[in-house]
Amino acid sequence: MKILMIQPNYHSGGAEIAGNWTPSWVAYIGGALKQAGFNQVKFVDAMADDLPDETIEEIIRKNQPDVVMTTNITPSIFKAQDIMKIAKKVNKNIRTIMGGIHSTFMYPQVLTEAPETDYVVRGEGEEVTVNLMKAIAAGNDKETRSEITGIAYIDEKGEVFATAAHPVIEDLDTLSPDWSLYDWDKYIYTPLNCRLAVPNFARGCPFTCTFCSQWQFWRRYRARSPKNFVDEIEILVKKYNVGFFILADEEPTINKQKFVSLCQELIDRKLDVTWGINTRVTDIMRDEDLLPFYRKAGLVHVSLGTEAASQMNLNRFRKETTIDENKYAIKLLQKNGIVAEAQFVMGLEHETPETIEETYQLCKDWDPDMANWTIYTPWPFSDLFKELGDRVEVRDYSRYNFVSPIIKPDNMEREDVLKGVLKSYGRFYARKTFFSYPWIKDPYVRKYMLGCLKAFAQTTLTKRFYDIDRVKTKNRKIEIDLGFDQSRILTQAEVKNLKELRPEMVADMSFGLKEAGYQREHDEHNWDEFDESTIKDRTSDTVRNC
């Protein structure tokens, strides 16, 4: 049976300015399929290759697959739905499967708008996909689909139906990623001009930030054994010449014992690779004495979930941190030769020109190596989305991309939020260009930051950064076309009576909850347990002078 995996051709001018990232789902789902005996698996990266629909159609016709699979995040959902439609256009007998976070919670919308989608895989996909594929290969999937946990589909009555959630994979060491599915020359990390991979060490998060939904998707926090994970890294480095990797995890440092063991394993194997992570401010403060050790293990870039410049927003986001802690964590990273990136969420309903300026001034005071202003994106399956209620009339999910203002603040226009954010970017990186990056004493960090500056410059010239091609100057005035699909803007009546008037737009939030037979059990983890003898060498000769 021939299986064709396709990454949707979605672009926003966000994280991709640093280069093309390996879509992690391909390695892990593809590896699970191959381990189950499905050997005819091929991957097409329509995003990296910027393939139009016509080319995708030609590829499907040429390969004549039995199954076409795709994935999605919220802003790529329409492109993913198009892939399902194209596959059925080529051959109505092709089985079409979609996985990903948006369709996990919004499967009623997906199956209503794209009934060409035979199946939606909900949540963690490896085991569910294998079970579904076995039924398809046996030719009895329509007869047995109600018994396959973790999927949604349109039943014989023409109604949307979801089976019970599938249990999470308790032992992540059973994962069998196949990294041979990628054309590795496409995945270059611009700051270092080397191959880039995005492997998975842990899944889930014990925190419940109101704007996020990863904790709902993965349901429970689990981590692989450090040895098993570094085995994978060694393959990526030695077989596929990967020079930099970014952990796909929400918070890889939460289990201190496993993270420290991972670092020691990397040091012991002397792998020529550096890496970056996203993590919480509190973990950096907790591990202050270990930061030189982390740097020696190759950790050179930490993106901190600082998120807000006011304590009010930090509390609203349930971040469980303070403004002073954010600043302190940044200084700790910089002191130990690790690039510190601060994140700021902009564009909520109380935003004003004054708060945008206050955020910039606070960022200037913190002086991180990098700053990232993301415009609040109200995932339709997050707690904060429910809190915002009838303020979210824009349902053009293709613009739910962190660079487009979805919420209209009470006292300013959406376009002015974007102008303020772009101004903050310009001022911050202008200062870094002339007064900071060229003078960094640590040669590696200096090279790294100048490489990041190159990535910003390249994507600014091509107008890919932050989708700035939508910003025009007319009669000396800046005009912005936010590009919303007007047919996807709801009326106030529709927003207020969504369940009655547009039921397909309502997220199924029951996935992974206790009432559905699952709960986020984190009490079994002793987060404070730590064996000091794990660390063989705390010294580092690559500490940055600040």
Secondary structure, DSSP 4 states (H G I P E B T S, - for coil): --EEEEE-----SSGGGGBPPP-HHHHHHHHHHHHTT---EEEEETTTTT--HHHHHHHHHHH--SEEEE---GGGHHHHHHHHHHHHHH-TTSEEEE-SHHHHH-HHHHHHH-TT--EEE-SS-HHHHHHHHHHHHHT-HHHHGGGSTTEEEE-TTS-EEEPPPPPP-S-GGG----GGGS-GGG-EETTTTEEEE---SEE--S---TT--HHHHH-S-EE--HHHHHHHHHHHHHHH-EEEEE---S-TTSSHHHHHHHHHHHHHHT-S-EEEEEE-HHHHHHTGGGHHHHHHTTEEEEEEEEE-SSHHHHHHTT----HHHHHHHHHHHHHTT-EEEEEEEE--TT--HHHHHHHHHHHHHH--SEEEEEEP---TTSHHHHHHGGG--B--GGG-SSSS--S--TTS-HHHHHHHHHHHHHHHHHHHHHHTGGG-SSHHHHHHHHHHHHHHHHHHHTT-GGGGGGEEEETTEEEE-----GGGB--HHHHHTHHHH-GGGS--TTTT-GGGT-----TT--TT---GGG-S----S-PPP-
